[in-house]
Amino acid sequence: MARVEAAHRSVALPEPEGPRASVVRRGPADGTRGAHRRRAFLGDHTTSGLAWKIPGRAGDSPILGAGLYVDGDIGAAGSTGRGGSNLYNLSSFLIVEEMRRGAHPKDAAMTALKRVVRNTIEKRLLNGRGQPNFGLNFYVLNAKGEYAGVAMYESTYAVCTEHGAQTLKTDALFEGSATD
């Protein structure tokens, strides 16, 4: 009962002790991952809303392991971009599982992007170079406070640490843009 009640009111987490980070990207689909020394992770993920709604489709945001996945012992991963690719690949879950095996957030996210590329075989989803013609970005944070922003194509993301907020370039799998 307490858990249900907590969901309906603001809950304040204790102030962090030591290193912490939060990763966020604001755009059509917003997401936040956060952690502090006590390993209290949070994750939220919203959809781009009714403007981009496909009738009959739930989207990746509400599907555990697709658009967002959080494990309090390991870390959190979320994404923006083509949600269908997350649904087919359970990308956020894969990233957290890769971190469980010891991968750095960047390497874990690159593994997920490479899986998406391998599984993108429909011609309508490929550009003239045979690469996905859509964007997909991952924002990842582990229990050690390490983080990464990784994207199919170059992009930016914001991170906030004990040193303040900053905008960083993602590590991109491919150069150029999705439509090249």
C-alpha positions in Angstrom: 0.0 0.0 0.0 2.8 2.4 0.8 4.3 1.9 -2.6 1.0 2.8 -4.3 0.6 5.9 -2.1 4.2 7.0 -2.9 3.4 6.8 -6.6 0.7 9.5 -6.1 2.8 12.1 -4.2 6.2 13.6 -4.5 8.9 11.5 -2.9 12.2 13.1 -1.8 15.3 11.0 -2.1 18.0 11.6 0.5 20.7 13.9 -0.7 23.5 12.1 -2.4 26.8 11.4 -0.8 29.7 11.3 -3.2 29.7 11.0 -7.0 26.5 11.2 -8.8 25.3 11.9 -12.3 22.1 12.3 -14.2 21.8 12.0 -18.0 19.0 13.6 -19.9 18.1 14.5 -23.5 15.2 16.7 -24.2 13.4 16.2 -27.5 10.4 14.3 -28.9 10.8 11.6 -26.2 12.4 12.7 -22.9 14.2 10.6 -20.5 16.1 10.9 -17.3 18.4 8.5 -15.5 19.9 9.4 -12.2 21.9 7.8 -9.4 23.8 8.6 -6.3 26.2 6.8 -4.0 23.5 4.9 -2.2 22.5 3.4 -5.6 19.1 4.9 -5.6 18.4 4.9 -9.3 15.5 6.6 -11.0 14.3 6.4 -14.5 11.5 8.2 -16.4 10.6 8.1 -20.0 7.9 9.8 -21.9 6.7 9.4 -25.4 6.5 12.1 -28.1 2.8 12.2 -27.6 -0.3 12.2 -29.7 1.3 14.0 -32.6 3.4 11.0 -33.5 1.0 8.3 -32.2 0.6 5.3 -34.5 -2.9 3.8 -34.1 -2.9 0.5 -32.3 0.7 0.8 -31.2 1.7 1.1 -27.5 5.2 2.3 -28.3 8.5 1.4 -26.6 8.1 3.7 -23.6 5.8 1.5 -21.6 7.5 -1.8 -22.5 10.0 -2.9 -19.8 13.5 -3.2 -21.4 12.7 -1.5 -24.6 12.8 2.3 -24.2 13.9 2.3 -20.6 15.3 -0.2 -18.1 16.6 0.3 -14.6 18.3 -2.2 -12.3 19.2 -0.8 -8.9 22.4 -2.9 -8.6 23.7 -2.2 -12.0 22.5 1.0 -13.6 20.0 2.4 -16.1 19.6 2.9 -19.8 17.1 4.8 -21.8 16.7 6.1 -25.3 15.2 8.4 -27.9 14.7 7.8 -31.5 13.0 5.0 -33.4 11.1 3.2 -30.7 10.2 0.2 -32.9 13.9 -0.7 -33.0 13.9 -0.8 -29.2 10.9 -3.0 -29.2 12.4 -5.6 -31.5 15.7 -5.6 -29.7 14.9 -4.9 -26.0 17.8 -2.5 -26.3 17.7 -0.9 -22.8 17.5 -4.3 -21.2 20.5 -5.5 -23.3 22.6 -2.5 -22.3 21.9 -3.1 -18.5 22.7 -6.8 -18.9 26.0 -5.9 -20.7 26.9 -3.7 -17.8 26.1 -6.5 -15.4 28.8 -8.5 -17.3 31.2 -5.7 -16.7 30.9 -3.5 -19.8 31.4 0.2 -19.6 28.2 2.2 -20.4 29.6 3.3 -23.8 30.5 -0.3 -24.8 27.2 -1.7 -23.6 25.3 0.8 -25.6 27.4 0.2 -28.7 26.6 -3.5 -28.4 22.9 -2.6 -28.5 23.3 -0.3 -31.5 25.1 -3.0 -33.4 22.3 -5.4 -32.7 19.8 -2.9 -34.0 21.9 -2.6 -37.2 22.1 -6.4 -37.7 18.3 -6.7 -37.2 17.4 -3.8 -39.5 16.8 -5.6 -42.8 13.7 -4.0 -44.2 14.8 -1.9 -47.3 12.5 0.9 -46.3 14.5 1.4 -43.1 17.9 1.6 -44.9 19.6 4.6 -46.5 21.7 4.6 -49.6 24.7 3.2 -47.7 22.8 0.2 -46.4 22.7 1.7 -42.9 19.6 2.5 -40.8 17.8 5.6 -42.0 16.7 6.6 -38.6 18.2 7.9 -35.4 18.5 6.0 -32.2 20.3 7.4 -29.1 21.0 5.7 -25.7 21.7 7.4 -22.4 23.4 5.1 -19.9 24.5 5.4 -16.3 26.0 2.7 -14.1 26.3 2.2 -10.4 29.9 3.4 -10.4 28.7 6.8 -11.7 30.1 6.2 -15.2 27.9 7.4 -18.0 27.6 7.6 -21.8 25.6 9.0 -24.6 25.7 6.8 -27.6 23.9 7.3 -30.9 23.5 5.7 -34.3 24.5 9.1 -35.8 26.1 12.2 -34.3 24.0 13.9 -31.7 24.3 15.6 -28.3 23.1 15.0 -24.8 23.2 16.7 -21.4 24.8 15.4 -18.2 24.8 16.9 -14.8 27.5 15.8 -12.3 29.0 17.3 -9.1 30.8 19.6 -11.5 27.6 21.0 -12.9 25.6 20.6 -16.1 27.1 20.3 -19.6 26.2 19.4 -23.1 28.3 16.6 -24.7 28.6 15.0 -28.1 27.4 11.4 -28.2 29.7 8.6 -29.3 28.3 7.8 -32.8 28.3 4.4 -34.5 28.2 6.0 -37.9 29.5 9.3 -39.3 27.2 11.6 -41.1 23.4 11.5 -40.8 20.7 9.0 -41.2 19.6 10.4 -44.6 23.1 10.5 -46.3 
